Amino acid sequence: MSEVLQIHRDGRLLRIALDRPERRNALNLELCRELVQALEHADHDPAVGAILLSGNGKCFCAGMDLNEIATSDTDAITSVQEQLFTFGSRLRKPVVAAVQNAALAGGTGLVANCHVVIAREDAVFGLTEIRLGLWPFVVFRSVSAAVGERRSIELALTGRVFGAFEAKQMGLVHEVTPGVDERATEVATALANASPTAVASGLTFVQQVRGRDWKTAGEIARRIRNEVFESEDFREGLQAFLDKREAKWPSLLPAR
């Protein structure tokens, strides 16, 4: 039983909640390690179709645990956070974030790594590390991929805190709603029950073409697309469309 994460299976949906509400879900070494392990395990579990990431208590995640960083091995923390803040570039299962209140510094980094982000109207974000005489080194790449390098530099230099609607405007958040938990669950459940072949192939494609030239990216697209064309899921999806019925994906294993 984890003391820093709450993990629950709901059919093919895996719910992971940061569970340090008394510390505003600040990212200590233990939480970072367990979250990386939980995400990696889910990514390799064929009975998991999608992951819903949230935070227990009043806020999503206030960032790095500053009490721990003052007394701990910074190399160990940096190493595990390098794994944590790059999960969006590795996982082949979609991760949906349900964000309420504060998602600051490392919290913004977690949000930037999620594939779909649903935020409550009171959610706030920011790369606030500059206020501590620091730069958001480990989260900068994922935030930059989400909102662009120039915007990320501005956010890192100013350390300003901004709201959910501005986050949506810049592309960090996809939807703002008062019913964040219900809407995030709806989206994540739909993704969990989509074609596993199509989802995994699509995310693999995105990962493999990042930073490649157009010709190489086109070759990768052609190869993966042809593999999907040959899959049982595509044949079922096409037949279901022609039959005007819901598809029953052959690669979709029932939840254990």
Buried (B, 14 or more C-beta within 10 A) or exposed (E): EBEBBBBEBEEBBBBBBBBBEEBBBBBBBBBBBBBBBBBBEBBEBEBBBBBBBBBBBEBBBBBBBEEBBEEEEEEEBEBBBEBBBBBBBEBBBBBBBBBBBBBBBBBBBBBBBBBBBBBBEBBBBBBBBBEEEBEBEBBBBBBBBBBEEEBBEEBBEBBBBBBBEEBBEBBBBBBBBEEBBEBBBEBBBBBBBBBBBBBBBBBBBEBBBEEEEEEEBEEBEEEBEEEBEEBEBBEBBEEBEEEEEEBEBBBBBEBE
